Every structure is written in structure tokens, then in C-alpha cells.
Amino acid sequence: MSNQKKIVVLGGGYGGVHVAKKLAKKFKKNDDVQITLIDKNPYHTLMTELHEVAGGRVHPESVQLDLRRIFHRTKVNVVTEFVHKIDTENQIVCSEQNCYPYDYLVIGTGSVPTYFGVPGVKENGFSLWSFEDAIKIREHMTSIFEKASLERDAAKRKEMLTFVVAGSGFTGIEMIGELLEWKKRLSKEHNVDPSEISLMVVEAMPTILNMLDRNQAAKAENYMNKHKVEIKKNAPIVEVTSNKIVLKTGEEIPTQTLIWTCGIQGNSDSCAYGLCLGRAGRIVTNEFMQSTDKQNVYIVGDIAYYEEEKGKGTPQIVEAAIQTGDTVASNIVADMEKREKTKFKSNYHGFMVSVGGRYCVANLSGMKLSGFFAMVMKHLVNLHYLWGVGGIYLIWRYLTHEFFNMEDRRSIMGGHLSSKANRLWLVPLRLYIGILWFLEAVKKLAGDKTWESLKGFDKITKFTIGEDSWIKAGNVKMPFEWLKVNGASGASQAADATTSASQAAEGAASSWPTPIIKEMPGFFQSIMKVMIPNAEVAVWFQRIVVLTELAIGLCLLAGLFTWLASAASAFMVVNFVLSAMAGWEILWYFFGAIALMGGAGRTFGLDYYVMPWITEKVSNWWLGKQKPIYK
Ligand SMILES: Cc1cc2nc3c(=O)[nH]c(=O)nc-3n(C[C@H](O)[C@H](O)[C@H](O)COP(=O)(O)OP(=O)(O)OC[C@H]3O[C@@H](n4cnc5c(N)ncnc54)[C@H](O)[C@@H]3O)c2cc1C
């Protein structure tokens, strides 16, 4: 009989992914453990950035992380199926297509919005708790602006251009923050008078952002007021229709857009799971994050309900998902190894709430930040998370979406990092610098004097490697003091060579332009003394220099590996300058090289063909080839 232990993780959210990653690492080399992660979607949704998609700030795919790619090169088998049944008696999880037996089950299916029985919200309002929700809001916003732009009836237009967010938790405030930025572009694109647009937050409580310090909440409120967001407090919504909301006070607000962010409950979908449910449909756990009904069923993230303090369930936030995930992973391992389990112990660091792409308030480990630094912190926290999930690939993706491809200047860096020019303008610079490097290499190859002695076409037809060539043994061209000393003392092996080396070094020194820095800095001299200890090595070094210059020149001319060639070009310049061998005129090579690094080879260069090919090959190798889900 097989000894294999089957772990099934249901839900590829923050909690599920974390557990699967930890277990995969732990059991990397253990063939007796099989891990399956099942999610209805082929991607992990970055829920904390959904408002950016809903509010037209980033492209939709930026919040979707392909689960197969996350778990490529791990032992986790990713399955894309909707699970509709969990049979804890027979230890089996079923979707429409398959059933999966398990020894250990981890449930991390997250949460769904709850409407508290307010009539009409579900039918007429929007929620923001899934990728689909975000897309619906995004599409609705563009279509309602389109309609409003054609509407002659002022009252109807007002209804269309009034946008209400219900709830002032992080979801609600982050959502309205996106709208306050997006409205400018929407009104421009659809030719709508911006003064007719109303943004509103409606909150049942007397205060907003109640998880934040009052000072921080007040700062966010001021920012919203400054951007003409009306905030209605003490205003519970009692009814929603297709064209208005009704408040408890009796006030009616005409609107066709209500985004409901007032509350969530455990997502048990069609399967009640047959486990004990606590407050708001969440599954009750013990201190080991096991279901109180079944010891081999562990619960993680939003759906887990554990009262660390009496009457206070685990919060429905990412940190709780990750930390419950830690407990679950280590307790599954402990159970397998028949060790004592660890109790869940929370260690939350606080909250960060963005109000659009340029403003944020944060309360982190007692550190209270707002504005630029709070936003930097939010980005750093996101990057830290992505690093753990997918390394450099996800970091680069995030930076691209949040900065390099950001439209409308909706980031803390404004549009400075996303401003783009046609690369065509770089082609002449690339060819020019390419020719210069090529000629520089050829000149060194021939030898300075030999090269100067050849006139016109003779430089091509009568090209020869002269006695003064940089690559000829004994020709030390680098004007370094210690090479001269070696030469004078007659280095043991090559007396002739080094004597001529010292002469050459002296000659070379006199032929260099007035250097930017007169003397090599101490640290660089120490490095150079180790790398080029004597005349013989110096000549080998010179050969490398000539070859590198030749390669840079040819690459730039062909537009092949332009980024690398440009980086090498900049590196060479830095070395020449630090060696006290280069004058001011060389600096423009450096700045030219930096300009060329912006993809200069992708226009009329081989990089146009080569780079996409390489990117695809590397990506398939590193992250796995994208396959249709049905396969
Ligand atoms: C707009 C917004 C902003 C937020 N901002 C913050 C923030 O700033 N800070 C913070 O800490 N938290 C924030 N949150 C909350 C945070 O996103 C959640 O606490 C977190 O996502 C919970 O993680 P989870 O793993 O429990 O569930 P989720 O991340 O929701 O993942 C659940 C997964 O289960 C899958 N699933 C569900 N049912 C099934 C089924 N039957 N079969 C197969 N798969 C299924 C889903 O597809 C999903 O992938 C925000 C949420 C939103 C919506």
C-alpha cells in the first residue's frame, strides 16, 4: 500500500499560495508527499490592487499572477477547477470534472461581499471583491460616461455622473481614490463637463477609516475633500434601486453607480463544507488553525475564524492570511512528523490605504506616514510580497505596471518614468557610437602610429597589425607607475619585453589626453595592482580591451544585445576615467551609452528579432510554458 500523503490546498489566494509554497519547499525532495492546489481561476488575484483595475489605473492583467508560473519548478500540481463539494467523511474534494482524495485539506477560499439584507444592493450595486467585479466597474465607468455624454436631460445626466461608494474601510476609500483621479481623463475622453461629476462616500458610522489612527484618517479625509469627494457619515443605506439610493435619514441620492464595500463574509460558495461556521459564515478553528470539527482540515485566510482574543476573530487582511498560512504549513509538517503543533500567534504591522496613485496614509508598526513616503512604503510592501511569490519576474512586472507603463501620471513619480519616445531617434546615435568604438578598436589593433601612417583607403586595403599594436607582446600601453617599476627592475621572465614595456608606458603616458582625474584613486589602484600585476598581464588585458571595444562596436552597429553592449561601453568609460587615462571628451560615450540602453537596438537592429525570441525562451524555461487550462 502506498505511503504517500496527499495535501490538497483549496484556493490560490494569499493564504493558499503561501501554504503551498511553504509545503513545497519543505517537501521538495520527499516523493511521499503530493501537493495539489485547486483554484477556480488559473491565476492568483492581487486583491489588494483590485481598485487600481476598477479605477482604470493599471491594466487588468497586472493583478493576475499565473498560478502555473508561480509553481513551475515546484512539486505543486496546480488544478483550475471550481470545487463544489467537500466530503470530510470520505476525505475527498470534488469539482465538476474530478474528485481529489486528501490526507490533509487546507481551505482558503477567501470571502465574498455581504449585503446585510439591504434591498436592491445585490441587484443594482457593484461589489469589489474579485477580478470580475473590478472589470465590471471598469467597463461600467467608461460606458456610463459614454452614455452621459449623449444625454440631454440634465437630471438624468446628474444621475449618471454621480458615483457613490458605500463603506469607508480600505476597499471603499481606495476605490473612491481611484475615481477621483480617473474622472479627469474620463471627462476629457468623453467630452463631459468635469464640474457635473459628483463623487461620494456614504458611511453608516460617525467616522471613516476606522482601522486607522484618527490623525491618519483625518489626513485622508482632507485629501478627499480637497479633491471634491463628499463624505456622508452616519448615513446607513436602506434601499438601492437602479437609479437612486435611499439613506436612513430619508435622503435620496440619484445615481446609477453604487459600489458596495460595506462588509464581507466567508466564501463557502455552493459547498457548506459541513464544518462548523462562526460569525459571518467563516469556519471556526482552534489555535492550531484546524477546523474544530475535523483535525485534518486546516483553515487559512479570510475564511478562518479564530478568536485570539475573546470576541475578536482574526482580521480579514493579507497579513492574517499569510500568518495563518505559516501556522497551517508548520502544523501539517508537525503532524506528519508526529511533533507538537504550534499555536497561532498574530503579529500585525498595521494598514496602508492609498487614495489614488499619488496619496496614501499608513500606520505601520507605530510609524505614521502620509503622502509620498506612505506610498513608497505601500509599493515596498507589495514588492516584498511579490518577491516571495515569484522573485525578480514579478518585481519587474509590478514596476512596469505601476511606473513604466503608467498612464495619466497616476503614480508618485508622476509620468516621469513612463514618458516614452520613438526609438527611431536613437538609431543615428547607436550607429555613430558603434562606429567610434569600432575605429577605436581597429586603431589599437593596428597600433596608434601605424594607424596614423595609413592614409584614406589604405587604412582598409593596407591594414596591418603594426609593431606598436596594443596586442603585441611587450607593448605596454597603460601608463601605470608599477608597470614601469617592474620594467625597470626587469621582471624575472621577460626582461626584453618589460624594458620595452616601460618605454612604451612612458610613451603612452605622454600620448594620453589631459585626464579628468590626475591620479588613480587608492581603491582602484589596489584593484588594478591585483588584476594587472606586471607587464605581461597588462598586454593580455590590452588584448581584452581591444576585443571588447571591437565587440561593442559591432554589436551597436548591428543593434544586437544593445543593452549589454551599452552597459559595457559605460563600464569601459568608468574604468578609463578611474585609471586616469581619459579626458573630458570621453564622458559623452558614457551618457550616450545610457541613452542607448533604452532599447536602441529594437529599431532597425537585430534586437528587434532576437530579444523577443530570447525573452520567450527564457520565460518558458524559467516560468514554464503557458498551456491551455483544458490540457
Ligand atoms: C479592493 C481591496 C483592497 C484590499 N486592500 C487590502 C489591504 O490594503 N491590506 C490588506 O491586508 N488586505 C486588503 N484587502 C483584503 C485582502 O485582499 C484579503 O484579506 C485577502 O485576499 C485574503 O486572502 P485569502 O487567501 O483568504 O483569500 P483570497 O485572496 O480571496 O483567495 C481566495 C481564493 O479562493 C478561490 N476560490 C474560492 N472559492 C473557490 C472554489 N469553490 N473552488 C476553487 N477556488 C475557489 C478564489 O478564486 C481565490 O483565488 C483588500 C481587498 C480588496 C478587495
The ligand as a Gaussian input file, in Angstrom:
#p B3LYP/6-31G(d) Opt

LIG

0 1
 C      -10.006000      46.246000      -3.125000
 C       -9.389000      45.514000      -1.961000
 C       -8.377000      46.117000      -1.273000
 C       -7.786000      45.431000      -0.191000
 N       -6.764000      46.052000       0.441000
 C       -6.140000      45.394000       1.454000
 C       -5.030000      45.982000       2.083000
 O       -4.602000      47.079000       1.739000
 N       -4.434000      45.285000       3.086000
 C       -4.867000      44.053000       3.473000
 O       -4.272000      43.446000       4.354000
 N       -5.920000      43.476000       2.883000
 C       -6.577000      44.101000       1.895000
 N       -7.649000      43.503000       1.280000
 C       -8.128000      42.216000       1.826000
 C       -7.307000      41.050000       1.315000
 O       -7.300000      41.092000      -0.081000
 C       -7.871000      39.715000       1.813000
 O       -7.813000      39.699000       3.200000
 C       -7.071000      38.536000       1.249000
 O       -7.259000      38.464000      -0.132000
 C       -7.489000      37.217000       1.894000
 O       -6.722000      36.169000       1.343000
 P       -7.325000      34.701000       1.215000
 O       -6.228000      33.822000       0.784000
 O       -8.061000      34.349000       2.438000
 O       -8.428000      34.794000       0.086000
 P       -8.356000      35.314000      -1.393000
 O       -7.147000      36.077000      -1.649000
 O       -9.662000      35.981000      -1.636000
 O       -8.303000      33.960000      -2.237000
 C       -9.328000      33.027000      -2.266000
 C       -9.137000      32.129000      -3.464000
 O      -10.018000      31.031000      -3.406000
 C      -10.528000      30.743000      -4.692000
 N      -11.803000      30.059000      -4.542000
 C      -12.879000      30.479000      -3.831000
 N      -13.862000      29.556000      -3.888000
 C      -13.401000      28.539000      -4.650000
 C      -13.956000      27.301000      -5.070000
 N      -15.167000      26.917000      -4.701000
 N      -13.228000      26.492000      -5.863000
 C      -11.982000      26.870000      -6.244000
 N      -11.413000      28.022000      -5.854000
 C      -12.104000      28.842000      -5.069000
 C      -10.634000      32.131000      -5.325000
 O      -10.632000      32.044000      -6.726000
 C       -9.411000      32.846000      -4.771000
 O       -8.308000      32.699000      -5.611000
 C       -8.242000      44.145000       0.190000
 C       -9.266000      43.553000      -0.523000
 C       -9.830000      44.218000      -1.601000
 C      -10.904000      43.539000      -2.373000

